[in-house]
Amino acid sequence: MFGEVLTATVTPFDADGRVDLDRYAELCSFLVENGSDGVVVNGTTGEAPTLSDEERLGLLRTALDAVGDRATVIAGTGTYSTEHSIHLTEQAHAAGAHGVLVVTPYYNKPPPRGIVAHFEAVAAVTDRPVMVYNIPSRVVINIEPETMARLAEIENVTAVKQANDDLDQARRIVELGLELYAGDDNIIHPFLELGGKGGVCVHTHVVGPRVKEMITRFRAGELDEAKRIDEELAPAYELLSVVTGPIQIKAALNMLGHDVGGLRLPLVDASDEEQARIRDCLERLKLLEPARL
């Protein structure tokens, strides 16, 4: 429904720190032309917590105009406030988003029944498919299998972005009839082995064609080749561990000439040491020529 390779996009800023919609249109087109079946707008990688509702809407409309006729455009609409999440979902629906990505409410740590009530309320304001985003490392709580089963009963909840490497829990998501997407780039391959659909990725900003090929090879039964590609992508996984996202992927994109600008506080630019490590990863991926000493 959403596709196999979805890229959680960065938000380009200009020299004055304003959202650069022209650059964003270029980025979305580049991604769709290089392995992505769709883009996720206004996610954590897009620095959504620092964006105004007006900026979010502008980015969504830009993505739809740029690639909406040839790729899936999913709007990140989840916050820790159910009321605000409903508002953002209504806004995304009206703009024409093909679906919404809703993260587990963070910081306030609701009990399981609160999580279910939150998703029920948000899903009720749209007929578009809803992807649940389970990322316990950031929101502190994990959506346990029993709670996930309750969410699967919501009519338009169709998929889960699972940033949790517990394979038993991932398998349960597939058994519930939900589409399973890897929320951490390095677990796409093991999730495919469980019946997963693909991934909502960050590294596909720079290695999209290779990730798409890995999934295509896997689907074709070329399992050894798919595994080989996964192993060759190790520097891309390493790149994402250098520093908190999207600091590292914005640095990588800027090195590759995409000019996505800086970041909004509290995020800061990569340090010189981090830049050197990111460059090394890009060199090993053969995306940059080795620096001449």
NUFIFI-588159 format. One record per residue (C-alpha): residue in three letters; x, y, z. Coordinates in steps of 0.2 Angstrom, whole numbers, plus 2048, in hexadecimal, padded with zeros to 3 digits. Layout:
N
('ALA'; (X; Y; Z))
...
This chain:
293
('MET'; (800; 800; 800))
('PHE'; (80E; 80C; 805))
('GLY'; (81C; 804; 7FB))
('GLU'; (82C; 7FB; 801))
('VAL'; (838; 809; 803))
('LEU'; (832; 819; 80B))
('THR'; (83F; 827; 810))
('ALA'; (83C; 831; 81F))
('THR'; (841; 842; 818))
('VAL'; (84C; 84F; 81F))
('THR'; (845; 861; 81F))
('PRO'; (851; 86D; 815))
('PHE'; (854; 87E; 81D))
('ASP'; (85B; 88D; 814))
('ALA'; (869; 898; 81B))
('ASP'; (85D; 8A2; 826))
('GLY'; (856; 892; 82E))
('ARG'; (845; 892; 824))
('VAL'; (83E; 883; 81C))
('ASP'; (844; 882; 80A))
('LEU'; (835; 87B; 800))
('ASP'; (83F; 87C; 7EF))
('ARG'; (84C; 871; 7F6))
('TYR'; (840; 865; 7FE))
('ALA'; (837; 862; 7ED))
('GLU'; (848; 85E; 7E5))
('LEU'; (84C; 852; 7F3))
('CYS'; (83B; 849; 7F2))
('SER'; (83E; 847; 7DF))
('PHE'; (84F; 841; 7E1))
('LEU'; (84A; 834; 7EE))
('VAL'; (83C; 82D; 7E3))
('GLU'; (847; 82C; 7D4))
('ASN'; (854; 823; 7DF))
('GLY'; (84B; 814; 7E7))
('SER'; (83E; 81B; 7F2))
('ASP'; (82C; 816; 7EF))
('GLY'; (826; 824; 7FB))
('VAL'; (82B; 832; 807))
('VAL'; (826; 835; 819))
('VAL'; (824; 848; 81C))
('ASN'; (825; 850; 82D))
('GLY'; (82D; 841; 837))
('THR'; (83A; 842; 844))
('THR'; (847; 842; 836))
('GLY'; (83F; 851; 82F))
('GLU'; (841; 85A; 840))
('ALA'; (82E; 85B; 842))
('PRO'; (82E; 860; 854))
('THR'; (836; 871; 84F))
('LEU'; (82A; 874; 840))
('SER'; (81B; 87F; 841))
('ASP'; (80A; 877; 83B))
('GLU'; (80B; 883; 82C))
('GLU'; (81D; 87D; 828))
('ARG'; (817; 86B; 829))
('LEU'; (808; 86F; 81D))
('GLY'; (814; 877; 811))
('LEU'; (820; 869; 811))
('LEU'; (812; 85C; 80E))
('ARG'; (80A; 866; 800))
('THR'; (81C; 868; 7F8))
('ALA'; (81E; 855; 7F9))
('LEU'; (80D; 851; 7F1))
('ASP'; (810; 85E; 7E3))
('ALA'; (822; 857; 7E0))
('VAL'; (81F; 844; 7E1))
('GLY'; (80D; 840; 7E6))
('ASP'; (808; 83A; 7D5))
('ARG'; (816; 82D; 7D4))
('ALA'; (81A; 829; 7E7))
('THR'; (811; 827; 7F7))
('VAL'; (812; 836; 802))
('ILE'; (80F; 833; 815))
('ALA'; (80D; 841; 822))
('GLY'; (814; 83F; 833))
('THR'; (806; 845; 83E))
('GLY'; (80A; 83D; 84F))
('THR'; (80E; 847; 85F))
('TYR'; (80C; 844; 871))
('SER'; (7FB; 84E; 871))
('THR'; (7ED; 845; 86A))
('GLU'; (7E4; 855; 866))
('HIS'; (7F3; 85C; 85C))
('SER'; (7F5; 84B; 853))
('ILE'; (7E3; 84C; 84E))
('HIS'; (7E5; 85D; 847))
('LEU'; (7F5; 859; 83D))
('THR'; (7EC; 849; 836))
('GLU'; (7DD; 853; 831))
('GLN'; (7E9; 860; 829))
('ALA'; (7F2; 852; 820))
('HIS'; (7E2; 84A; 81A))
('ALA'; (7DC; 85A; 813))
('ALA'; (7EC; 85D; 80A))
('GLY'; (7EB; 84C; 801))
('ALA'; (7F8; 841; 80B))
('HIS'; (7F7; 82F; 805))
('GLY'; (7F9; 82A; 817))
('VAL'; (7FF; 82F; 829))
('LEU'; (80D; 829; 834))
('VAL'; (808; 82A; 847))
('VAL'; (815; 828; 854))
('THR'; (812; 821; 865))
('PRO'; (80E; 830; 871))
('TYR'; (81E; 834; 878))
('TYR'; (824; 83C; 889))
('ASN'; (813; 83B; 892))
('LYS'; (814; 827; 892))
('PRO'; (802; 822; 890))
('PRO'; (7FD; 811; 896))
('PRO'; (7F8; 804; 888))
('ARG'; (7E5; 809; 888))
('GLY'; (7EB; 81C; 886))
('ILE'; (7F5; 817; 877))
('VAL'; (7E6; 80E; 86F))
('ALA'; (7DB; 81C; 873))
('HIS'; (7E7; 828; 86B))
('PHE'; (7E9; 81E; 85B))
('GLU'; (7D6; 81C; 85A))
('ALA'; (7D3; 82E; 85B))
('VAL'; (7E0; 833; 84E))
('ALA'; (7DB; 825; 842))
('ALA'; (7C8; 82A; 843))
('VAL'; (7CB; 83B; 83A))
('THR'; (7D2; 834; 82A))
('ASP'; (7CE; 825; 81E))
('ARG'; (7E0; 825; 819))
('PRO'; (7EB; 816; 81F))
('VAL'; (7F4; 819; 82F))
('MET'; (805; 813; 833))
('VAL'; (809; 810; 845))
('TYR'; (81B; 815; 84A))
('ASN'; (822; 80B; 859))
('ILE'; (833; 812; 85E))
('PRO'; (836; 80E; 870))
('SER'; (848; 815; 870))
('ARG'; (840; 826; 86E))
('VAL'; (82F; 826; 876))
('VAL'; (835; 81B; 885))
('ILE'; (826; 80F; 884))
('ASN'; (824; 800; 878))
('ILE'; (814; 7FB; 870))
('GLU'; (813; 7EA; 876))
('PRO'; (80B; 7DC; 86B))
('GLU'; (7FA; 7DC; 875))
('THR'; (7F8; 7EF; 872))
('MET'; (7FD; 7ED; 860))
('ALA'; (7F0; 7E0; 85E))
('ARG'; (7E3; 7ED; 864))
('LEU'; (7EA; 7FA; 857))
('ALA'; (7E8; 7ED; 849))
('GLU'; (7D5; 7ED; 84D))
('ILE'; (7D4; 800; 847))
('GLU'; (7CE; 7FF; 835))
('ASN'; (7DA; 80B; 82D))
('VAL'; (7EA; 806; 837))
('THR'; (7F3; 7FC; 82A))
('ALA'; (805; 7FC; 82E))
('VAL'; (813; 7FE; 83B))
('LYS'; (823; 806; 83A))
('GLN'; (82D; 7FC; 847))
('ALA'; (83D; 803; 84E))
('ASN'; (83F; 7F5; 85A))
('ASP'; (84A; 7E6; 855))
('ASP'; (840; 7D9; 85F))
('LEU'; (83D; 7CC; 851))
('ASP'; (82F; 7C4; 85B))
('GLN'; (825; 7D4; 85C))
('ALA'; (828; 7D8; 84A))
('ARG'; (822; 7C6; 845))
('ARG'; (812; 7C9; 84F))
('ILE'; (80F; 7D9; 845))
('VAL'; (80F; 7D0; 835))
('GLU'; (804; 7C2; 83D))
('LEU'; (7F7; 7D0; 841))
('GLY'; (7F6; 7D4; 82F))
('LEU'; (7FF; 7E5; 830))
('GLU'; (80C; 7EA; 824))
('LEU'; (81D; 7EA; 82D))
('TYR'; (82A; 7F7; 829))
('ALA'; (83B; 7F8; 831))
('GLY'; (83D; 809; 83B))
('ASP'; (850; 806; 83D))
('ASP'; (859; 804; 82C))
('ASN'; (864; 7F6; 832))
('ILE'; (855; 7EA; 835))
('ILE'; (84D; 7EB; 824))
('HIS'; (855; 7DA; 81E))
('PRO'; (850; 7D0; 82E))
('PHE'; (83E; 7D8; 82D))
('LEU'; (83D; 7D2; 81B))
('GLU'; (841; 7C1; 821))
('LEU'; (832; 7C2; 82C))
('GLY'; (826; 7C8; 81F))
('GLY'; (829; 7DA; 820))
('LYS'; (824; 7E7; 813))
('GLY'; (834; 7F2; 813))
('GLY'; (83A; 800; 81D))
('VAL'; (837; 813; 821))
('CYS'; (849; 818; 81F))
('VAL'; (856; 825; 822))
('HIS'; (865; 81E; 819))
('THR'; (85B; 81E; 808))
('HIS'; (85F; 830; 807))
('VAL'; (870; 82A; 801))
('VAL'; (86E; 817; 7FD))
('GLY'; (85C; 816; 7F6))
('PRO'; (860; 80C; 7E7))
('ARG'; (86A; 7FF; 7F0))
('VAL'; (85C; 7FD; 7FD))
('LYS'; (84F; 7FB; 7F0))
('GLU'; (85A; 7EE; 7E7))
('MET'; (85C; 7E4; 7F7))
('ILE'; (849; 7E3; 7FA))
('THR'; (846; 7DF; 7E7))
('ARG'; (853; 7D1; 7E8))
('PHE'; (84B; 7CA; 7F7))
('ARG'; (83A; 7CA; 7F0))
('ALA'; (841; 7C1; 7E0))
('GLY'; (848; 7B3; 7EB))
('GLU'; (85A; 7B9; 7E9))
('LEU'; (85D; 7B7; 7FB))
('ASP'; (870; 7B7; 7FB))
('GLU'; (871; 7C6; 7F0))
('ALA'; (865; 7CF; 7FC))
('LYS'; (870; 7CB; 80B))
('ARG'; (880; 7D0; 802))
('ILE'; (878; 7E1; 7FE))
('ASP'; (873; 7E3; 811))
('GLU'; (885; 7DF; 816))
('GLU'; (88C; 7EC; 80A))
('LEU'; (880; 7F9; 811))
('ALA'; (889; 7F8; 822))
('PRO'; (892; 809; 820))
('ALA'; (880; 811; 81E))
('TYR'; (87A; 809; 82E))
('GLU'; (88A; 80F; 836))
('LEU'; (888; 821; 82F))
('LEU'; (877; 821; 838))
('SER'; (87F; 81D; 849))
('VAL'; (88C; 82B; 848))
('VAL'; (881; 838; 850))
('THR'; (86E; 83B; 853))
('GLY'; (863; 83C; 844))
('PRO'; (860; 846; 83A))
('ILE'; (871; 84F; 83D))
('GLN'; (87B; 841; 835))
('ILE'; (870; 83F; 825))
('LYS'; (870; 852; 822))
('ALA'; (882; 852; 824))
('ALA'; (883; 844; 817))
('LEU'; (877; 84C; 80B))
('ASN'; (881; 85C; 80C))
('MET'; (891; 853; 808))
('LEU'; (889; 84B; 7F9))
('GLY'; (883; 85C; 7F2))
('HIS'; (871; 85C; 7F7))
('ASP'; (872; 86C; 801))
('VAL'; (865; 869; 80E))
('GLY'; (86C; 876; 81A))
('GLY'; (86E; 875; 82D))
('LEU'; (862; 870; 83B))
('ARG'; (857; 878; 848))
('LEU'; (85C; 879; 85A))
('PRO'; (85D; 86E; 865))
('LEU'; (865; 865; 856))
('VAL'; (876; 86B; 851))
('ASP'; (882; 868; 842))
('ALA'; (88D; 859; 842))
('SER'; (89E; 85C; 84A))
('ASP'; (8AE; 85B; 840))
('GLU'; (8B2; 84A; 848))
('GLU'; (8A0; 844; 843))
('GLN'; (8A2; 84B; 832))
('ALA'; (8B2; 842; 82F))
('ARG'; (8A9; 831; 834))
('ILE'; (89A; 835; 829))
('ARG'; (8A5; 838; 81A))
('ASP'; (8AF; 828; 81E))
('CYS'; (89E; 81F; 81D))
('LEU'; (89A; 827; 80C))
('GLU'; (8AB; 823; 805))
('ARG'; (8A9; 811; 80A))
('LEU'; (898; 811; 802))
('LYS'; (8A1; 818; 7F2))
('LEU'; (896; 827; 7F2))
('LEU'; (8A5; 833; 7F5))
('GLU'; (8B6; 832; 7EE))
('PRO'; (8C3; 82F; 7FC))
('ALA'; (8CA; 83F; 803))
('ARG'; (8DB; 843; 7FC))
('LEU'; (8E8; 846; 80A))
